Amino acid sequence: MQIASSGNALTLLRREFPTLKFHKLVSYKATYSDRLPFMLKIIFQMPKFLWTIKREHYQIEQIIKNEHMDWVISDNRYGCWSSQIPSVLITHQINIAMPAAWKWLEGIINYGNHRQIKKFTQCWVPDFQNGITGRMTQSGTLKTKFIGMMSRFNKKDLPSKLEILFLLSGPEPQRSIFEAKINEEVRRTGCRNYFIVKGKPEAQGESTLHEINHLPADELNEVVGSAQVVISRSGYTTVMDLCKLGKKAIFIPTPGQTEQEYLAEQLKENGIAFYQNQNEFDLTLALAESKKYKGFEGYPASPNLLTHAIDDLLKNPRPKTQDPRPKTPDTNL
C-alpha cells in the first residue's frame, strides 16, 4: 500500500504511517478570509481548483504507471481517478449544500460534482442508509455504496478524567479565531479541568498543562475517550470519530461552511448534539444545553459494510483499456 497526499494531510499521514511509501500531490492551496463570505471566496478560487484537479489526475496516472498499482481509493480528491484501474471516491458530499444567497447556483454546482463522481468506478459513502448525512448523500442515478461510519479510533473503557476537551481543526483564519474564542470563554468561566488540541500537525512545541499543538491518533484516542464532553467543529471526520467512541459533543461549525452547518443542524434535530454558531459561543450555555442531548452513545453499531464494498470491488474490477500489467500484491494506492 502507498499513500499520496499534500499539505498538512501529508504531514499527518507520514507521522501515522511512517513505514509506507508516500507521494506528494499538487496542493489545492485553498485560502480563506475573515472578511469575505466563505462561499464567495471559494467561488473566486474555482478556476484554480479545476486546474489543480487536472494536474492531480495526471500525477495519479503517472504514479499508477510507475508503481504498477492495482486500484486507487480517493478520499474526496476528485482528480484521483484512473482510466486504467478501478478507482473509488469516498465522499459524503454527493450533493453540495449552498447558502441561501447562492441557492440559484446549487443545481449547476451539483451537476458538475456528479460529472466528476461518475469518472470513478464506484462512490463509497461513509454513513448508513438513512443516516445523519441526509440530503447530502441522496445519490439519484449515481451508483453509491454505504460503507458505515469510518473512524481511526477504538472505543475503550476509560475513566472520565477530563471535563472538557476542545478539538480545533480546519483552515485559517477561522481556526485561530475559534482558538481565541475558546481561551476567552475559559478565562471568563474560570474553567480548570480542560484540554485543547490545537489541530496544528505542522507545528512544533511541547504540551503545556492545558494545550498541545497535535497528538498522534493513538494518544488522541485516549484523550477523547477520557473526556466528559468534546467541543469541536462539525467536520465529518470528527463526527465519525465521536460517533465511534460514543461521546457527548457540542459542535461549533466553521462559519460559512454549509456542510458543517448542515451536519450540526441534523445532529441537533436528531437529539444527538447541541451546537452554537462561533460568534455566539457561550461555554456556560453550551454545557447547560448539552445535557438535553443524548450524545452518540448507543448510535447503531456499524455492520461490516466496508468489507463487503472491498470484496465487491475486487470481484468486479474495471477492465484495463491499455498497457495491461501483471498484478503486484499489496501495492495499492
N, C-alpha and C positions, 0 to 999 in steps of 0.2 A: 504494500500500500504506500502511496505517495500523496503529498498534500501540496496544493497550490493556493496561494492567497496573497494578500498585500496589507500594508499599513499595520495598525495595531493588532488586527486579527492575526496577521502572520507572526508578529512578536509573541502573542499569547499562545498560538499553536506550537511554535517552536519550543516554548517552555513546557507545554503539556506533553508533547510527543518528541523528546529530544533524539530518539533513535531513528526516526523516519527521515526520508529524503524530502526536501522541500523545493518548490519552485516559486519564484516571485512573479506575480502577475501585475499588470498595469493597474494603478490605483485610480478610482473614480474621483478622488480629491474633491469630494463634496465640501462646500463651505456653507456656513450658516450665519445668520445675523441676528442681533438683538434689536434691530430697528425695523428691517423689512419683514413682512409676514413670511412664515416658513414656506408656504406653498409657492408664493411668488418667487422667492429665492431659488427654489427647486426648478420652477419652470424656466427661469433665466439660464439655468445650467443644463437644460435638457439636451441641446446640441452636443455639449461636451460629453454627457453621459452616453449618448448614442454612438459617438465616435469611439469612446472607451470600450463599449460592448463589442464593436467590430475588431478592435485591436486585441481584446481579451480572447475573442473567438479564434483569431489567428494564432495567438500564443498557445491556446489549448490544443489546437490541431497539430502544432509543431511538437508539443510535449508528448502527445499521443503517438505521433510518428516515431520520435526518437526513443521513447521509453517502452514502446510496444504494450500499451495499455489494453485492457480487455473491456472496461466500461468506466464511465465517469459519473460521479454524483456531485451536483452543484447545489450549494446552499445559497439560494437567492442571487446567484451570479448568472445573468441572462446570456452572457457570451460563452459560457462553459458547456456548450453542446457540440456534438460531433456528427458528421455525416458518415463516419467510418465505423463507429462502435456504438452500442447502446448508451444513451445519456439520460440522466434523471434530474429533474429540477425539484428541489424541496422548497416549498413556499406555502405560507398561509395567507398570501395576498393575491389570490386569483382575481378578485375584484378590489381595485384600489378606491378607497373612500376619499372623496374630495370635500373640502369645507363648503359651507353654504354658498359663499360668494363665487365659488368655482364649480358648482354643480353642473353648469352647462358644458363643462369640459369632460365630465366623467365618462360619457359614452365613448368619446374619442380616445381618451387615455386607456380605457379598458379594452377597446378594440386592438390597440397596439400591444397592450400587455398580453392578450390572448394569442396574438400572432407570434409573439416571442415564445410563449409557453409551448405552442404547437411544434416548434423546432426540436423539442426534446422527445425522446422515445416515450417517457412517462412523466407524470407530475405526481409527486407524493405530498400529501397534506399532513403535517404533524398535529393532528387532532382526531377526535372521534366523529363519526357521523352524528349530526345534530349536536355538536359540541359547542365550545364557547366562541368559536370564530364567526358563527352566524353567517351573515350575508357575504362576508369577505371570502368564503370558500364555497359559495354556490357556483358550481362549475359549468352549468349549462351543457353545451355539447362537448366540452373538454373531457378527455379521459383522465380521471384522477383516482388515486388510491389514498384512503385514510390510513395512516400508519400509527395512530395513537400519539399521545404527547411524549416527546422525547426529552431526556434530561441526562446530564453527565453525573448527577448526584445519586446517592443511595440513601434511603431512609434508615436512620439508626435510632436506637432508644437512648437519647441523650437527656441529661437534666437541663432544665431551663435556667441557665446561669445569667443570661443576658436579657435585660428588659427590652431594649430596642436596638435593632440592627438597621443602619442606613446603608443601602447599596446604591452607589452612584454609577451612572453609565451614560453613554451617548455622546453626541458631538458638542464641541464648544461653539458658542459661549454658554449654552444653556446648562452644561454640566457644572461649570463654575458658579453660575447664578444659583443653581439649586444647592450647591455646597454652602454658599454664603447664607442662604435662607435657612438651612439646617442649623448652622452654627448660631445664627441669630435666635432661633427658636429654642435651642438647647440652653443658651445663656438666659433667655427670658423665663423659662420654666424651671431652671435650676436642676435639670436632669443630670444624674450622675452615672447611672448604670446603662451606658450606651456605647456603641462602637460604630465607626464609619469606615467602610471600604470604598475608597475614593474612585475606583474604576480607572486607574492610570497605569496600565501594564508597562508602558514605556518608561515610567519614572523610577528613579532610584530613591533609596531612603529607608531607614528603619522604622518599625512600628513604634508609635507612642502609646500611651495608656488608652487613648480613645480613637485612634485612627491609623490607617495604613494605606499606602497607595494601591497595592494589589495583593491578592492572595491566589496561590495555585488552587486548582479545583478541589483537591482532597482537603486542604485546610479550610477553604471556603465552605465546603460541605459541612464541616464540623461547626463552624461559626454560625451558619444559617440554622443548622439543626438545634443549636443551643439557645436560639433567640425566641423570646415570647412573641414578639411581633416584628415583622420586617417592613420597612418603609422604603419604597423604590419606585423607579419608573415602571410603567406597564408595558415594557417591551416584551415581545412574545417569548423569547428565550428565558427571561426572568420569570414570567408567568408559568412556564412549563417546569422550571426548577422548583418553584414554590409549591406547585401542584404535586410534584413527585414527593416532596418532603411533608406535605400536609400542613403547611404553615398558615398562620394568621398573617394577613397582609394589609397594608394601606398603600394605595397607589397614587403617584403624582405624575401624570402624563407629561411628556416633553411638550411644551407649548407649540401648537401648530401641527404636531404630528398626528394626523387624523387616525392612523392605525392605533396608536396608543390610547387616544381619546375614546375611540370606539370600544376597544377591549375593556378599558376601565368602566365605561358605561354598562357593558354587557355583564361584567362581573358584579357590579353594584346591583343591577336589576335582578340577577340570579341569587342575590343574598350571600355572595361569597366574600366580597371585599369592599370596603369603603374607599372612596377616592376624593381628592380635592385638586383643584387647579393650583398650579405652582404659585401664582400671585396671591392666592387665598390661604396658603398653607398655614395652619394653626395647629401646633403639635398637641395642645391640650384638647382641643375639639376633636381632632382626628382620633386620638386614643379613646376618647369617650364614645364616639360614634362607632368605632370599630368593634366595640363589644356587642353591637346589634347584628353582626355578621358572623357567619359560621366558619369562614376560612375554607381552606382546601382540604381539611381533614375529612376523610370519607368520600372524596371525589372518586368516581369509578376507576377501579384498577385497570391498567392497560392490558388488554389481551395481546397476544403475540402477533400484532398486525404487521410490524416491521419485518419479521422473519418471513411471513407469507409474501410480502411485497418483494423481498430479495429473491426468494425462491422463484417467484413468477418471472422476475427479470432474467434470471439465469436460465430458465427453461425456454424463454421466448426471446432470444437475442435478435437484434436488428441485423439483417444480412449486411455484410460489408460490401460496399459498392466498388471498391478498387483497392489495389495493393494488399491482398489478403496476407495476413501474417500468422505464424504459429502462435498459439496461445501460450502465455507465460504465467505460471501460477503466482498468485499473491503479488500482482503488480498493478493493483487498481489505484486510480487517482481519486 
